[in-house]
């Protein structure tokens, strides 16, 4: 009987947690009975539900719309306005571009070209794939970048191992077939269910199956059961080859997060931070695509190179003679890798008009973002002097994204079809992230209206006695730790309303605190469930959890030090971090501390 009761309680543990969490927090609104306590109740309840995910993240984000009107903090109509902001228009435009890139295969052409440029030595091959994935993740969601690159990586790895099995004579498998299927195989579905980070919309992962059967047997590959087969085991199980697979796969997962921090639309925390800044500090015009790129691109380059060296040392050894050796002699495995890369690139055929148009729109979008309001010179937005501040990066993204639904994909000899369709767009559109972000904006506005932000600021005033860089370091460590088990978007949404009052309380430029913590939110490298890219790579079966933990600890340290270096050096003149800005409120009776 007791065993049955225990099993039943365990099966319903999520429901029990959902019921008892608000009951334990009820003394806040019922005993203290202030607007600050009521808002704190909503904040803590959402934070617990976001971290544990006992309720879908997007539905937890709806709690302000339900509870703020009930507590009298905000009217329902005012709360509803917070759920759709300029952020969402930017997201729509970027996803339109990403949809076209993926539909017409431009991502494969970019990735294969970058890889072929760096060579096929295992170390250089790893750097090539990492660079390609990082570049793609600057413009598309991190998970999408990984699912675009990993099939190519898997094909190259299997071909290298097959070459060694055949005697390292450079022969390749003529019947190698690369299949990409959208079927949700059970092992990947389990990781998707358990994983904690909806940083990207993709819930359908790419599965790779390397077929080495004779050509005559390929007619059976249409069988769904065979098509959904899991990624095969590594052909060669030598320690060196196993380590190469581990290093390559982990490098792909990490490079997607590293590349994502480079641009504002690259990852959800960046966009959430940008919109939060516009909402809480409307007079602040410091953050745009151009200066964010200037700030974060060096960070990404430093992180990418040091992560590459760290992974090479951890998995492949300490022999770095390849850095200065240029003898031009290739081993059998290197010849096999180069051949499969060349064959994959040739299979793409000539550059199609659709790819050219997508690439042109992509370049135009970047140029317009960079030149809209660069700061050191007047941008094209100054052509509209009577509408200053009206045009944003979202305007550019939405305008160019709109073109993909208008421009015909084919010539007049075929039936009219736009570059992308609505069904293709909405398959990639991260609706749950959009709702999650909206809930964060509503929560931030409720904290301001209820006075909780001012209360938190006064509570944190004693931190003004610490050196500012020490305060920022502590905040970054806390955020980096929490983001390993909670959603990137949820983590930054929880901390932004806490950290901005902290900066005001110690009389420090809010950007000095918010920028590094926003970047550290993307440093979720330790576990397969830390974010979707880790989960996708883990599903290929080459790495273990301990491999990722050991590698992730080093990359976390690299990322934290790189961010602190950037904030303390080139970030100071770029954003005037050494002065308290006019757009930030001045709180009475504070301890002044200048970084």
N, C-alpha and C positions, 0 to 999 in steps of 0.2 A: 504494500500500500504506500509506504513512505517513498519507495523507489518510483512508483507511478506519479505521485505528487511532485517529487523532485524533477522528474522528466518533464512533466507538464509546466512547472514553473520555468524550467530552463527554456522550453520551446516558446514560452510567452515572455521571455525576459525583456524583449524590446518594449512590449506593451506595458509591463510593470514599470520599466524605467521611465516611459513617457508619462505615466500617471503620478509616480512618486516624486519626480523632479520638480514639477510646479508646486506640489504640496509642501515640499521642504523649503521652497523659496517664498511661500505665501506670507510668512511673517513680515517680509519687507513692505508690501502694500497694505497689509491689514493692521500691523502694529505701529509702524513708523508713520504711515499715512501722509506722505508728502509726494509731490510730483517727482522729486529726485529718486525716492525709493521705488516708486512705481516704474519709472524708466529703467532703473537698475534691475528690477525684476525681469523686465522684458529683455534687457541686454544679457543678463546671466542665463536666462532660459534659452535664448537663441544661441548663445555661445556653447552651452552644454549640448544642445541638439545638433549644432553644426559639427562639433568635434566628434561626437559619438555616432552621428548619422542614423539615429533610430527612426528619424523621419527624413524623407528626401530633402536634400538641401534647399531646393527651390520652394518647397512647401513651408519649410521653416522660415524662409525669407518672407512669407506672407503674414507672419505673426504681428508685425507692427500695424498692418492694415486692420487686424482684428482687435488688438489690445489697446493701441493708442486712443482710438475713439472711446473705448469702454472706460479707460482711466481718465479721460478728459484732457489728454496731453495734446492731441491734434485732432482736427476734424477729419472725417473719413475722406472727404474730397481733397483736402490738403495732403494727406498721406498718399493718396493715389497719384498725385503729381510727381512724387519722388521716384516712382517706379519706371519712368521712362525719361531718360536724359540724353544729352548730347553724346554720351558714351555709346548709346545703343545705335545711333546713326553711323558713328565711326565703325562699330562692329559690323553692321550690315554691309557697308561698303567694302571692308576688308574681306569679309567672307565671300562676297561676289567675286573678288579677284582670286581668292584661294580656290573657289569652285571651278573657275575657268582654267587655272593652272593645273589642277588635278585632272579635270575632264580631258584636256587635250594633251596631257603627258609632258608638259613643259618641265615639271619637276624632275622627271627621269633624265631628260636631256641635260639639265643643269648639273645634277648630281654626277652623272657619268662623265661629263666634260671636266668637272673639277677633279674627280678622282684620276682621270687619265693624265691630267697635267702634273700631278705630284709624283707619279711613278707607282710601281707595284711592289717595292720592298715592303715587308710587313709593317714596318714603322711608318713609312711614308704613306702606305695604303690606308692605315688607320687615321693619319692626319687628314688625308684627302676626304675620307668618308665623314669624319667629324666636322671638317670645314663645310662640306656640302650640306650636312644636316643643320649645322648652326646657321648657315645662310638662309636656308628655307624657313627655319623657325623664326627668323626675323620678320617674316611676312605672313606666315600661316600659323595656326595653332600648333603647339609643340607635339601633340599626339599625331596630328596629320603629317608633320615633317618626319617623324619616326616611321610611321607606316608607309611613307613614300620611299624611304631609303633602305629600310631593313630587308625587303625582298632582294634588292641588288646585292647587299652585303652577304646575305645567306647564300645566294648563288655563287658569288666569288669564293666564299669560304669552302663550300662543298666542292667546288672545282679545284681549288688548291689541294684539298685533302685527297681528292680522287687522283690528282696527278702524282702525289706521293705514293699512293697505293699501287699505281701502275709502274712504280720504279723510279719516280723522280726524273723521268726522261722528257718531260714537257708535253706528253700526250694529254689530250683533253677528251672528255666524254662527249662524243658527237651527239648523243641522244639526250643531253641535259635539257630538261624542260622546266621553265619557271612558271608556276601557276600562282595566280593571286585570286583568292576566293573571298567573298564577303560573307561566307557562312560562319555562324557563330559556333565554333567548335567548343566543346564542353570545357576543356581546360582553360581556354581563354575567357569563356564566360564566367568561370569561377573567379578568376583574377579580377575581371571587370566588376563583379558583384562585391568582392571584398575590398576593392581599392578605394582610397579615400579622397582622390583628387579629381574633381570635374573641371580641370583647367582647360580642357578641350572638349569639343562636342562629340568626338568620335566614340561611339559605343560598339562599332563593328570593326574588328581588328583584321588586319591582313594576315593571312596564313600562307606560308610558303611551303610548297612540296617539291622536292627535287626528285624527279623521276629518272631512274637509270634503266628502265625496261627497254627492250627492243622496240623499234618503231611499230612493229606489227601488233604490239600489245596496247598501243596508245588508244585504240578505239574504246577500251574499257574505262578510260579515265573520266568519262562522263558520268559514271556512277557516283551519286552524291556521297555514299559512304566512303568511297575511296578519295573523292575530292576533298573531303573534310578531314582526311588523315592528318595526324599531327606531324610536326616537323621531324624528319628522321634524325636518328642519332648520328653523331659525327662519324664519318667513315674511318678515320684514323684516330686512335685513342692515345697516341703518344702524348707525353706531358707537354712538350713544346707546342704541339698543335692545339691542344686543349687550352693552354694559356693564351695562345693567339686568338682563339675564338672568344674567350672571356674578355680580353682587352678590347677587341673590336666591338663587341656587342655593348659592353658597358660604356665605351666611348660614345657610341651613337646615342644612348639614352641621356648621358650627361650633356652632350653638345647641344641637344635640343633645348634644354633649360638655359644653357649659357648663351645661346644665340637669341633666345626669346627675350632676355632682358635688354637687348640692344636698342630696340625701338618701342615706342609707346604701344602700337597695336600688336607687338610680338607676343605678349602674354597678358592674362587677365589682371594680375595685380597692378601692372603698369597703367592700364586703362582705368582701373578703379581709383588708383591714386590721383590720376590726372583729373578725373571728374570730381572726386572729393575736394580737391584743391579749388576747382572752379566754384563749387557749391559753398564751401565754408569761407573761402577767401576770394570773393568775386572780383576784387580789385587786383588780384595777383595775375599778372600776365607773363610769369617767368618761365613756365613750362610749355614748350612746343616740340614738335618733332625734331627740329634741327638741333636745339641745344641739348635735348635728351640724348640724341645720337652722339654728339660731341662728348657728353659725359660718360656714356655707357659703352661706346664702341671700344675705347682702350681697355676698359674692364673686361669685356668679352674676349679680346685678343689675348690679354695677359692670362685670363683663366683658361682659355682654350689651349694655349701653348703649355702652361704649367700642368694642366690636367693630362694632356697628351704625354708629357714626360713622366708624370707620376704613374699613370697607368702602364706605360712601357716598363718602367723600373719595377713596378709591383708584380707584373705578370710575365714579362719577357726577359727581365734581367737588367744588369747595369752596364752592358756593353753598348756604348753610344758612339762607337766608331763610324756608324753609318752616316753620322752628321757631316763628316768631312771626307768620306770615301766616295769617289766617283769613278770607279773602274769600268762601269758599263757592263759588267758580266752579270747575267741573270741566271738564277737557279731554275730548275724545272718548275717549281711551284710558282715562281714569279712569272715565268712564261705562260703558265696556265692561267694565272690571274689576269695578265694583260690580254690574253686571247678572249677570255670570257667577257671582259669589259668592252673590248672592241666589238665583239659579236653583239653584245647587248645594245651598244650604241648604233651599230649598223642596222639592227632590227627596227630601230625607230624610223629609219628612212630619212628622206629629205625633210628639211624644216617646212612644216605646213603653214599656210596662211593664218590659221587659227592661232598657232603658237606665236607667230610674228605679232599679230594684233594683241594677244595677251601680254607679250613682253613689252610692247610699246606702251600699253596702258599702265603696266607696272612701273616702267621707268618714268612715265609722265606723272604718276601719282607721287613717286618719291621726290621728283624735282619740285613739284608744286608744294609738297609738304615742307621741303627744305627752304624754299624761297618765299613762303607765305609771310613770315615775320621773323627773319633770322636774328634780329636783335642788333647786330653790329652794323647793319645797313637797312634802308627801307626795303620792304618786300612788296610783292605784287598786291598785297592786301591794302597798301596805302593808295592804290588807284581808286579806292572807295572811301574817300576821307569823311564823307557824311555818314558812313555806316561802320565806324571804327569798332572793332570787337564783335561785329556781327558774323563774320566769316571765320570758321574754325577748320581744323583738320578734318572734322567730320563732314563738312560741306564738300571738301575735295573728294573724300572717299565715296560719299553718296553719289556725287555727280558722275564720277568715272565708273562706279559700280552699276549705275543705271544704264550705262552704254551696253553692258553685256546682255541686257534683256532686249536691246534694240538692234544692234549690229547683226546682220545675217552671218551665219557660220559658213554658208556655202555660196557659190556663185548663182547667177540667175538660171542656170541650167537645172537646178534642183529646187525642190519645194522649200519655201522659206522656213528657216529654223534659226532662232536666236542662238547666240553663243552659249548661253546657259538657260535652263528652264527653272521655273519656280520649285518644282520637285527636287531638282538637283541642288538648288540653293538651300532649301530648308533641311535637306539631309545633312548638311554641314553646319548649319546655323546653330550655335550653342544656346538654345532657348533657356535651358536651366541656369546657365551662367548669367544670362541677361536678367532673369528673375532674382537670382542670388544677389547680383549687384544692386538691383533696385531695392531689395530689402535692406542692404547695407546703407544706401542713401537715406532711406526712410528712418532707419535707426539713428543715423548721425543727426538728422534734422530733429528727431524727437529728443535726443540728448541736449541739443541746443535750446529747444523750446522749453523743456522741463527745468533747465538750469543744471543738469547733471554735468555738463562740460565744465562749467565754472566751478562746481564742487570738486571735480576731479583735479582741476588746475590748482586749487588751493591746497588740496591734499598732497599734491606732488611738489609743492614749493621747497621743502627741505632738500630735494635733490639738486637744487641750485648750488649747494656747497661743493658738489663733486665737479671735477673737470668735465667739460662737455663731451670730450671724446670718450671718456670713461662711461658716461651715461649712454651715449650712442652705442658703444660696444656692448654694454649689458642688454640694451633693447634689441640689438641685432642677434645676440646669442639666444635670447628668449624666443624671438620670432623664428629663428632657424630651427630651434628645437621643436616648437609646436607645429611647424609646417611639415615635419616628418610624419605626423599622425593625423593632421587635419588638412582640409582643403586649402590650397594656396589662396583662392579667392575669399574663403571664409576667414582665414587667418588675418589677411590684411584688412578685411572689413571689420573685424573685431578690434584690431589695434589702432586703426587710424583715429577713431574718436577718443582714444586714450592718449596717444602720443602727441597729437597736436595741442591739447591743453597742457601737456607736460612741457612742451617747448615754450608755450606762452608763459607758463609759471616760472621758468628759469630764465626768461627773457632772452631766448635764443631763436634765431631764424628757424621757423618751423621746417623749412626744407632741409636744414642740417640734420634733423632727426628723421623726417619722413622719407627722404630719398634713400638713405642706406637701408632702412628697415623694409621698405618696399622691395628693394633688390634682393635682400636676404630671404624674403618670403618665397622666392623662386628656387632657393637652394635646398631642394628636397631630394637628396641623393642616397639616403641610407637604405631604404626598403623598397621591395617591389610594389607595395601598396602606397608608397609615398606620393606617386603621381602616375598618370596613365603611360607616359613614355617608359618608365621603369617596368611597368606591368607588361607592356607589349614586348619589350626585349626579353624579359624573364620567361615569357611564354615560349620562346624558341628553344629553351632547354639547355643552353650552353653554360649558364651561370647558376650559382647557388645564392641563397640569401647572405651567407657569410662573405662571399665574394663582393657583393654589393655594399655590405656594411663596411668592410675594410677599405674598399676604394672610396666610398662616400665620405668617410671621416676625413680623409686627406683632402678631398675636393671641397668639403665644407670649410676647412681651415683656409684653403687657397682662396675661395670666394670671399670669405669674411675679411681677410687681410687685403685683398684687392679692392674691395668696396671702401674700407677704411682709408686706404691709401688715396683713392680717388677723391673722397670727400675732404680729406685733409690737404690736398694739393690742388689739382686743376679744378676741382669743384668749387673752391672758394671764390676765385675771380669770375667763374662762369655764372654762378648764381648769387654772388655777393653774400656768401654764407657768414662772413665775419661781421655783418651789421644786422641790426634788428629792423625789419622792413616796415614801411609805413602802412602796408596793407594788412598787417597783423595787429590785433587789438593789444593795447597796453593795459595790463592788469594792475590794480593798485597794490601798494605795499608788497613788492616782490623783491627777491634777491637778484640783483643784476649780475649776470655772468656772460662774458663775451668769449666766444671760442677763439 
